[in-house]
Amino acid sequence: MSEYGPQPVERRLPTEEAQDLLSLVRDLVQREIEPVAAEEEEAGRFPRETFALLSRSGLLGLPYPAEYGGGDQPYEVYLQVLEELAAARLTVGLGVSVHSLACHALASFGSKEQRSEHLPAMLGGGLLGAYCLSEPSSGSDAASLRTRAVRDGDDWVLTGTKAWITHGGIADFYTVLARTGGEGPRGITAFLVPGDAAGLSAGAPERKMGMKGSPTAQINLDDVRVPDARRIGDEGQGFAVALAALDAGRLGIAACAVGLAQAALDQAVAYAAERRQFGRPLADFQGLRFLIADMATRIEAGRALYLAAARRRDEGLPFTRQAAMAKLTCTDTAMQVTTDAVQVLGGYGYTTDFPVERFLREAKMLQIVEGTNQIQRVVIARQLLGPESR
């Protein structure tokens, strides 16, 4: 037995119930997710059965109210669960985060009747959601989206194309942002669209450098008819709905990034403990020890940042700036740590025999989704300095 090796991550869990929850997650990860993660990702298979299991286990609605089928857990606890799932397989951790993002609009802005009708199935009924904001011509500039929703009696008719949609083509419901008024952010409204709605179709999945098991596709809306009862919030409130969801979703991305970085660090530490060069363990060389120390420090700093932001959210305090900081820091950390992990493993790190090359490819995506890291800097600066003068 080597004296070196990955150390268990210390968790700040507020209740015994939360501790039991995390133990359940770790057991599920070890039995159902980790053993097949590499093979499933290489084959590009989406683990729908895993999401069904997570739904049955109550893990798809953790931060939402119990009266609607949720877990009533603080965001601080939910994010630590996400981190564990992402460390085992990012497709799963990110998928849970995206599903939670897709539920956020209805849970936070829907009427009591809407929540009672739809949330139980969304949170614990085996359904899987997707979030439709980006378009081919509007990514970071989300307020310029072109998908339109036109009122027709008691219905709305949606026409347009959404792009870069995680779970596109396999989701059971889509939270769709569409333009119902004039240009700019005030003309946007949110809708809950069934996955089997007539006129809704998905393009071919994007061919990505990583996250091959998680489908990303365009969603085409060709005169999709949605009853007004599925409009979320007030007409024209959609941009505020979208931004609130993104604040919460960015914390999910931050937690997933820390999980991925932790998995890469664990691989690097284990390899350094076993690999011998010049008659002694690789872990004895100061250059490598310093590299691993820096990796671990970055991860702990990122974890502390996303948990601090989560506690602000749980306390009802503003957390937009802190969420952007967490997303920026944690995803940059994942990119750096996975790069360093490949370096620790040397030639082996560049092969598919070890998972660190996959971790590196996956980390890049986290710097882009739910607002690029350049956009996070814009958000942070705007919160501190106000909007730019024109």
C-alpha positions as CSV (number, residue, x, y, z in Angstrom):
1,M,0.0,0.0,0.0
2,S,1.4,3.4,-1.0
3,E,1.7,6.2,1.5
4,Y,0.3,8.5,-1.2
5,G,-3.1,8.6,-2.7
6,P,-6.2,10.7,-3.1
7,Q,-7.7,12.1,0.1
8,P,-11.4,12.2,0.8
9,V,-13.1,15.5,0.2
10,E,-14.4,17.2,3.3
11,R,-18.0,18.2,3.0
12,R,-19.9,20.9,4.7
13,L,-23.4,19.4,5.1
14,P,-25.8,21.2,7.4
15,T,-28.0,18.2,8.5
16,E,-27.8,14.5,9.1
17,E,-30.4,14.1,6.3
18,A,-27.9,15.9,3.9
19,Q,-25.1,13.6,5.0
20,D,-27.3,10.5,4.3
21,L,-28.2,12.0,1.0
22,L,-24.5,12.3,-0.1
23,S,-23.8,8.8,1.1
24,L,-26.6,7.6,-1.1
25,V,-25.2,9.5,-4.1
26,R,-21.7,8.1,-3.5
27,D,-23.1,4.6,-3.4
28,L,-25.1,5.1,-6.6
29,V,-22.0,6.6,-8.3
30,Q,-19.8,3.7,-7.4
31,R,-22.4,1.1,-8.5
32,E,-24.1,2.6,-11.5
33,I,-22.0,5.4,-13.0
34,E,-18.3,5.1,-12.5
35,P,-17.8,1.5,-13.8
36,V,-19.2,2.3,-17.2
37,A,-18.5,6.0,-17.7
38,A,-15.4,5.7,-20.0
39,E,-17.0,3.0,-22.2
40,E,-20.3,4.9,-22.5
41,E,-18.7,8.2,-23.3
42,E,-16.5,6.6,-25.9
43,A,-19.5,5.0,-27.5
44,G,-21.5,8.3,-27.3
45,R,-24.4,6.7,-25.4
46,F,-26.7,8.9,-23.4
47,P,-27.5,7.2,-20.0
48,R,-31.2,7.7,-20.0
49,E,-31.7,4.7,-17.6
50,T,-29.3,6.5,-15.2
51,F,-31.5,9.6,-15.2
52,A,-34.6,7.4,-14.6
53,L,-32.8,6.0,-11.6
54,L,-31.9,9.5,-10.4
55,S,-35.5,10.5,-10.7
56,R,-36.8,7.5,-8.8
57,S,-34.1,8.3,-6.1
58,G,-35.4,11.9,-5.8
59,L,-32.2,13.4,-7.1
60,L,-33.6,15.4,-10.1
61,G,-35.5,17.8,-7.9
62,L,-33.3,18.4,-4.9
63,P,-33.5,22.2,-4.6
64,Y,-37.3,22.4,-5.2
65,P,-40.2,22.3,-2.7
66,A,-41.3,18.9,-1.4
67,E,-45.0,19.8,-2.0
68,Y,-44.3,19.5,-5.7
69,G,-42.2,16.4,-5.5
70,G,-38.8,18.1,-4.9
71,G,-36.2,17.4,-2.2
72,D,-36.4,20.6,-0.2
73,Q,-32.6,20.7,0.0
74,P,-30.6,23.9,0.2
75,Y,-28.7,24.8,-2.9
76,E,-25.5,24.3,-0.9
77,V,-26.4,20.6,-0.6
78,Y,-27.7,20.2,-4.1
79,L,-24.4,21.6,-5.6
80,Q,-22.3,19.1,-3.6
81,V,-24.4,16.3,-5.0
82,L,-23.8,17.7,-8.5
83,E,-20.1,17.8,-7.8
84,E,-20.1,14.1,-6.9
85,L,-22.1,13.1,-10.0
86,A,-19.8,15.2,-12.3
87,A,-16.7,13.7,-10.8
88,A,-18.0,10.3,-11.8
89,R,-19.3,11.3,-15.3
90,L,-19.8,14.9,-16.4
91,T,-22.6,13.9,-18.8
92,V,-24.6,12.9,-15.7
93,G,-23.7,15.9,-13.5
94,L,-24.2,18.4,-16.3
95,G,-27.4,16.7,-17.3
96,V,-28.9,17.1,-13.8
97,S,-27.8,20.7,-13.8
98,V,-29.5,21.4,-17.1
99,H,-32.7,19.6,-16.0
100,S,-32.8,21.7,-12.9
101,L,-32.2,24.8,-15.1
102,A,-35.2,23.8,-17.3
103,C,-37.4,23.4,-14.2
104,H,-36.4,26.7,-12.6
105,A,-38.7,29.0,-14.7
106,L,-41.8,27.1,-13.8
107,A,-40.8,26.6,-10.1
108,S,-39.9,30.2,-9.6
109,F,-42.3,32.2,-11.9
110,G,-45.2,29.8,-12.6
111,S,-48.6,30.1,-11.0
112,K,-49.6,27.7,-8.2
113,E,-51.9,25.9,-10.7
114,Q,-49.0,25.5,-13.2
115,R,-46.7,24.2,-10.5
116,S,-49.2,21.7,-9.2
117,E,-50.0,20.4,-12.7
118,H,-46.5,20.1,-14.1
119,L,-43.8,20.1,-11.4
120,P,-44.4,16.6,-9.8
121,A,-43.7,14.9,-13.2
122,M,-40.8,17.2,-14.0
123,L,-39.1,16.7,-10.6
124,G,-39.8,13.0,-9.9
125,G,-41.8,11.5,-12.7
126,G,-39.0,10.3,-14.9
127,L,-39.1,13.3,-17.2
128,L,-36.0,15.1,-18.6
129,G,-35.9,18.7,-19.4
130,A,-34.0,21.1,-21.7
131,Y,-33.5,24.9,-21.7
132,C,-33.9,26.8,-25.0
133,L,-32.4,30.3,-24.9
134,S,-29.5,30.4,-27.4
135,E,-30.0,30.6,-31.2
136,P,-27.8,30.3,-34.2
137,S,-27.4,34.1,-34.3
138,S,-27.8,34.9,-30.6
139,G,-25.6,33.2,-28.0
140,S,-24.0,35.7,-25.6
141,D,-26.3,38.4,-26.9
142,A,-29.4,36.5,-25.7
143,A,-31.7,39.6,-25.8
144,S,-31.5,39.6,-29.6
145,L,-33.2,36.2,-30.0
146,R,-35.5,35.9,-33.0
147,T,-37.8,33.0,-32.2
148,R,-41.3,34.4,-32.2
149,A,-44.5,33.5,-30.4
150,V,-47.7,35.0,-31.9
151,R,-51.0,35.0,-30.0
152,D,-53.8,33.1,-31.6
153,G,-56.9,33.0,-29.4
154,D,-56.0,31.0,-26.3
155,D,-52.8,29.7,-27.9
156,W,-49.4,30.9,-28.9
157,V,-47.8,29.8,-32.1
158,L,-44.0,29.5,-31.8
159,T,-41.6,29.7,-34.8
160,G,-37.8,29.7,-34.9
161,T,-34.7,27.7,-34.2
162,K,-32.8,27.2,-30.9
163,A,-29.2,26.2,-30.9
164,W,-26.7,24.3,-28.6
165,I,-29.5,22.7,-26.7
166,T,-28.3,20.1,-24.2
167,H,-30.7,17.1,-24.3
168,G,-32.0,18.4,-27.7
169,G,-34.1,15.7,-29.3
170,I,-34.4,13.5,-26.2
171,A,-36.0,15.9,-23.7
172,D,-39.6,15.4,-22.5
173,F,-40.1,19.2,-22.1
174,Y,-38.4,22.4,-23.2
175,T,-38.4,25.7,-21.4
176,V,-38.4,28.0,-24.5
177,L,-37.7,31.8,-24.6
178,A,-39.5,33.5,-27.5
179,R,-40.2,37.0,-28.7
180,T,-43.8,38.2,-28.1
181,G,-43.1,41.9,-28.4
182,G,-40.6,44.4,-29.7
183,E,-36.9,44.2,-29.9
184,G,-34.7,43.9,-26.8
185,P,-35.1,42.2,-23.5
186,R,-38.6,43.4,-22.7
187,G,-40.2,41.7,-25.6
188,I,-39.4,38.1,-24.5
189,T,-41.7,35.5,-22.9
190,A,-41.1,32.0,-21.5
191,F,-43.1,28.9,-22.4
192,L,-43.2,25.3,-21.3
193,V,-43.3,23.2,-24.5
194,P,-43.9,19.5,-24.5
195,G,-41.2,17.4,-26.2
196,D,-43.8,15.7,-28.4
197,A,-45.5,19.0,-29.5
198,A,-46.5,19.0,-33.2
199,G,-44.0,21.0,-35.2
200,L,-41.1,20.6,-32.8
201,S,-38.1,18.7,-34.2
202,A,-34.4,18.3,-33.5
203,G,-31.5,18.6,-35.9
204,A,-28.7,16.1,-36.0
205,P,-26.6,16.1,-32.8
206,E,-23.5,18.3,-32.9
207,R,-20.2,16.4,-33.3
208,K,-18.2,17.6,-30.3
209,M,-14.7,17.1,-29.1
210,G,-16.0,16.0,-25.7
211,M,-19.2,15.2,-23.9
212,K,-20.0,12.7,-26.6
213,G,-22.6,11.0,-24.4
214,S,-24.6,14.2,-23.9
215,P,-26.6,15.1,-27.1
216,T,-26.4,18.8,-28.1
217,A,-28.7,19.7,-31.0
218,Q,-30.7,22.5,-32.7
219,I,-34.4,22.6,-31.9
220,N,-36.7,23.7,-34.7
221,L,-40.1,25.2,-33.9
222,D,-42.3,25.1,-37.0
223,D,-45.7,26.7,-36.0
224,V,-45.6,24.9,-32.6
225,R,-48.9,25.6,-30.9
226,V,-48.8,26.1,-27.1
227,P,-51.8,27.0,-24.9
228,D,-51.6,30.2,-22.9
229,A,-51.8,28.0,-19.8
230,R,-48.2,27.0,-20.6
231,R,-46.9,30.6,-20.7
232,I,-44.6,31.0,-17.7
233,G,-44.8,34.4,-15.9
234,D,-46.2,37.5,-17.4
235,E,-45.9,38.4,-21.1
236,G,-42.6,40.2,-21.6
237,Q,-41.1,38.9,-18.4
238,G,-39.1,36.2,-20.1
239,F,-35.7,37.8,-20.1
240,A,-35.9,38.3,-16.3
241,V,-37.0,34.6,-16.0
242,A,-34.0,33.6,-18.2
243,L,-31.4,35.6,-16.2
244,A,-32.7,34.3,-12.8
245,A,-32.4,30.7,-14.1
246,L,-28.9,31.4,-15.4
247,D,-27.7,32.7,-12.1
248,A,-28.7,29.5,-10.5
249,G,-27.5,27.4,-13.4
250,R,-24.0,28.9,-13.4
251,L,-23.6,27.6,-9.9
252,G,-24.4,24.2,-11.2
253,I,-21.7,24.5,-13.9
254,A,-19.3,25.6,-11.2
255,A,-20.0,22.6,-9.1
256,C,-19.6,20.3,-12.1
257,A,-16.3,21.9,-12.9
258,V,-15.0,21.3,-9.4
259,G,-16.1,17.7,-9.6
260,L,-14.3,17.2,-12.9
261,A,-11.2,18.9,-11.6
262,Q,-11.3,16.7,-8.4
263,A,-11.5,13.6,-10.6
264,A,-8.5,14.7,-12.6
265,L,-6.5,15.4,-9.4
266,D,-7.3,12.0,-7.9
267,Q,-6.1,10.4,-11.1
268,A,-2.9,12.4,-11.0
269,V,-2.2,11.7,-7.3
270,A,-2.8,7.9,-7.7
271,Y,-0.6,7.7,-10.8
272,A,2.2,9.7,-9.1
273,A,2.1,7.3,-6.1
274,E,2.5,4.2,-8.3
275,R,4.8,5.3,-11.1
276,R,8.5,5.0,-10.3
277,Q,11.3,6.8,-12.0
278,F,15.0,6.8,-11.0
279,G,14.3,4.3,-8.3
280,R,11.7,6.2,-6.4
281,P,8.0,7.2,-6.7
282,L,7.2,10.0,-9.0
283,A,5.5,11.6,-6.1
284,D,8.8,12.2,-4.4
285,F,10.0,14.7,-7.0
286,Q,9.5,18.3,-5.8
287,G,8.5,19.7,-9.2
288,L,5.6,17.3,-9.4
289,R,4.7,17.8,-5.7
290,F,4.4,21.6,-6.3
291,L,2.3,21.0,-9.4
292,I,-0.1,18.8,-7.5
293,A,-0.2,21.2,-4.6
294,D,-1.3,24.0,-6.9
295,M,-4.0,21.8,-8.5
296,A,-5.4,20.9,-5.1
297,T,-5.3,24.6,-3.9
298,R,-7.2,25.8,-7.0
299,I,-9.9,23.1,-6.5
300,E,-10.4,24.0,-2.8
301,A,-10.6,27.7,-3.7
302,G,-13.2,27.0,-6.4
303,R,-15.2,24.8,-4.1
304,A,-15.2,27.5,-1.4
305,L,-16.4,30.1,-3.9
306,Y,-19.3,28.2,-5.3
307,L,-20.4,27.1,-1.8
308,A,-20.3,30.7,-0.5
309,A,-22.4,31.8,-3.5
310,A,-24.9,29.0,-2.8
311,R,-25.2,30.0,0.8
312,R,-26.1,33.6,-0.3
313,R,-28.8,32.1,-2.5
314,D,-30.1,30.0,0.3
315,E,-30.2,33.1,2.6
316,G,-32.2,35.1,0.0
317,L,-29.3,37.5,-0.7
318,P,-28.3,38.7,-4.2
319,F,-25.8,36.3,-5.7
320,T,-25.5,37.3,-9.4
321,R,-22.0,38.5,-9.1
322,Q,-20.9,35.6,-6.9
323,A,-22.4,33.1,-9.3
324,A,-20.5,34.6,-12.2
325,M,-17.3,34.6,-10.2
326,A,-17.8,31.0,-9.2
327,K,-18.5,29.9,-12.8
328,L,-15.5,31.8,-14.1
329,T,-13.1,30.6,-11.4
330,C,-14.3,27.0,-11.3
331,T,-14.3,26.3,-15.0
332,D,-10.9,28.0,-15.5
333,T,-9.7,25.8,-12.7
334,A,-11.1,22.7,-14.4
335,M,-9.2,23.6,-17.6
336,Q,-5.9,24.2,-15.8
337,V,-6.2,21.1,-13.5
338,T,-7.1,18.7,-16.3
339,T,-4.2,20.1,-18.4
340,D,-1.8,19.6,-15.5
341,A,-3.2,16.0,-14.9
342,V,-2.3,15.1,-18.5
343,Q,1.2,16.4,-17.9
344,V,1.6,14.4,-14.7
345,L,0.7,11.2,-16.5
346,G,3.0,12.1,-19.4
347,G,2.5,10.0,-22.5
348,Y,-0.1,7.9,-20.7
349,G,-2.1,11.0,-20.1
350,Y,-2.5,11.6,-23.8
351,T,-3.9,8.1,-24.4
352,T,-7.5,6.8,-23.9
353,D,-6.1,4.2,-21.4
354,F,-6.5,6.8,-18.7
355,P,-9.5,9.2,-18.3
356,V,-7.6,12.4,-18.0
357,E,-7.5,13.1,-21.7
358,R,-11.3,12.9,-21.7
359,F,-11.4,15.2,-18.6
360,L,-9.4,17.8,-20.5
361,R,-11.7,17.7,-23.5
362,E,-14.7,18.0,-21.3
363,A,-13.3,20.9,-19.3
364,K,-13.1,23.1,-22.3
365,M,-16.8,23.0,-22.8
366,L,-17.5,24.2,-19.3
367,Q,-15.7,27.5,-20.1
368,I,-18.3,28.1,-22.8
369,V,-21.8,26.9,-21.7
370,E,-24.3,29.1,-19.8
371,G,-22.3,32.3,-20.6
372,T,-18.7,32.2,-21.8
373,N,-16.1,33.2,-19.3
374,Q,-15.7,36.4,-21.1
375,I,-19.4,37.1,-20.4
376,Q,-18.9,36.2,-16.8
377,R,-16.3,39.0,-16.6
378,V,-18.9,41.4,-18.2
379,V,-21.4,40.4,-15.5
380,I,-19.0,40.9,-12.7
381,A,-17.8,44.2,-13.9
382,R,-21.3,45.4,-14.5
383,Q,-22.3,44.5,-10.9
384,L,-19.3,46.4,-9.6
385,L,-19.1,49.4,-11.9
386,G,-22.6,49.6,-13.5
387,P,-23.3,49.3,-17.3
388,E,-20.8,50.6,-19.8
389,S,-21.5,54.1,-21.1
390,R,-22.4,54.3,-24.8
